[in-house]
Amino acid sequence: MTTTASSPALSLRDVVVTYPDGESRVTALDNVSLDVKPGELTAVIGESGSGKSTLLSVAAGLIEPDSGTVERTGSRGLIFQQATLLAALTAREQLLIIDHMEGRKPRQDRADELLSFVGLEGFGNRRMNQLSGGQRQRVNIARALMGQPSVLLADEPTSALDSKLSRDIAKLLRGVTDDFDTATLFITHDRSLLDYADTVVEVKDGKLSEYSELAA
């Protein structure tokens, strides 16, 4: 499938996910359908246990749905709640390890360009204990962009940050979506960040619906 301005880079159709619970099964996602287009940031809001992280895991291909389909164009980049970075590596090396894992020649220029884009110009040689929590999450975002993903999936990347840093990271994801033309799925419980999104949907008891601020 070829991505155009009007076709989604990420498409979920009638996705059902269940988990075993003793002798029965619990439905985590109940016939969920969602499209995210290039250059579009879709925020998914929901309470803890609502199914929003399961939604991201299905979108990322980390778990297979019981039924339904998931289609993605191109590659995907993942951003997790905690900045899953290796303490022994510098900020630049965190990015270059992606090239190593994918069998590419290390692209130091691209790594430095991405660090600059996320606001960390000149930080390439710093190790993780020399960076703040917000700076480590910026490294995490830059690393997710090393593979030039068409789909960017962020699972509550601001959950460990204060309100100001949370808005900084949400604003950065908005910029990434616009400048790299990614289809971005942003999982969050923080309603103050929703103004950075093009579309907001809510997961409640495994069902997806258009988010209504009045109902929040």
N, C-alpha and C positions, 0 to 999 in steps of 0.2 A: 504494500500500500504506500502510495506517495503522499507526503504531507504537503498540503497547500494551505493558503491563508484561511480556508473555510473548513478544513478537515482536522479532526482531533489527532494529537500526537499520543494521547492516552484515552482509551475508551473501555469502560466496564459495562457489561450488559447482563442484567438479571443475575448478579453474583450472589450465591448463597455459600456461607461458611458456617459449619457447625463444629462444636467441640464436645468430646465425651464428658459426661458428668455422672459418674456412677453407672447406673444401668440405662440412663437416658442420654440425650444430647441437648446441648444449649446452642441456640442459634445466635451467632455473633453478627452475621450480616444476612439480611433478609431481602432477597431480590433487589439488590442495589445496582443502579445504573448511573453512570457519570461520564461526561466527556470533558477533557481539558485540551484546549487548543494552544498552538505555539504563541508565545507572547502573552499568555493569559495566566494569572495567578488565582488559583481556586483555594480558598480557605475552608477547612473542615473543622467545625466546632462541635463539641460534645463533652458530656461529663465523663469522668473516669469510669471505664467499663462499658461505655456506650457502643464501642465497636470501631471507633475512629482509627486506632492504631492497627487493628486488623485490616481495615480498608487500605491503609498505606502498605501493609505487608503484602496484600494481594496485588496491589498496583505495582509493587516492586518485583514481584515474582518470587518473594521469599516463602510464600505458602500458596498452595493450589486450592482454588475454590471447590466446594462439593459439586457445584454446577454453575453454569453461566460462563461468560467469556471475558478475557482481558486481552486487549490489543495495544501494543506500544510500537511507535516508529523510532528507529534509531536506538541509541544507547540511553542508559539512565544513570543519574547521579543520586546518591543517597546521603542525607544529612540526618544524623541521629540526635536524640535528646542530649546526650553527653558527647562532648568532642572526643571521639575514639581515636586518640593520637598516641604515638609511641614516644615515651618520655626521652629515649636516648637519641631521637632524631631532631634535627633543626626544622624550622618551619618550611624551608625549601625542600628538605629531604622528605617531609611528610607528603609533598606533592609528587616528587620524583619517584617515590616508591610505586605509584600508580603506573608509570611508564614501565618500571621493572616488572611488575606483575603482569602487564599486558604485552610484554615482549618487545617494547619499543626502545629506541635509543633515548636516553634521558634528555628532556627538552628543558634545559635550565632557563632559557629565555621565556618560555611560556609560563613556567613556574613563577618567575619573578614578575611577569606581567599580571598574572592572576593575584599574586600577593598585593601588588600595587592596587589592583582594581578593588580589592576588599578592604583597602585602607591600611595595608601593612607594608608599604614601601620601606625598604631598609631593614626589615625585620627577618630577612631570610635566614640569617645565621643564628638566630635566637632559638634556644631550646624551650621546651614547654614550661619549665619552672621559671622562665623569665617572662612569661606572658600571662596576662589576666584571663579570667574566664571568658570574657567577651572576645578577646583577641584569639584565644584558642578556637572559639566557635567560628571566627572569621577564617582561620586556617582550614577548619573543617569544610567550610563552604567552598573555599578555593580548591581544595583537594577534590571535591565532588565535581568541579568543573574541568578537571584535567582531561577527562575522557571526552570532552565536547558533547555532553549529553543533550538529547532533544527533550528528555523528560527529567525533571528535578523533583525529588521527593523528600520532604522535610518533616520529620516526626518530632513535633514539639521542640524545636531547636532553641527556644527561649525559656524553657521551663526552669533552668538553673540560674537565670539571670535576673537582675533587678529591673524595674519598670523602664528606666532610661535605656539600659543596654538592650532590653527586649525590643524596644521600638527601633533602636539602631539596627538590630539584626533583621527585623521585619522590613525596614526601609531598604536594607541591602538586598534582601530577597526580591523586593520589588524592582530594584535596579538590575539585578541579574536577569530576571524574567524579561525585562524590556530590552536590555542591551544584548543578551545572548539568544533571545527569541525562544526561550525554553517554555515548555508546558509545565508549570510548577504547581504541585499539590502540597499545601502547607497545613499540617495538622496542628491545632492549637486549642487550648482551653481559655485563652486570654482574649476576651471580647474587645479589649482596647486596641488590638492590633488589626481588627477586621477592615479598617479603612484603607489598608494597603492592598486589599484583594479586589479583583474584578468581579468575582462571584463568591458567595458564601453559602455553604450548605451545612445542614446540621444532621448529625447521627444521633438517633435516640432509639434505644432498645433494638439496635441492629437495622433500623430503617433510615433511609436517607430522604430528607425533605429540604425545601428552600428555607433558609434561615429567616426567622421573623424576630426582629429586635423586640417587638412588643410582647412576644411569648417568652423571651429570655428571662 
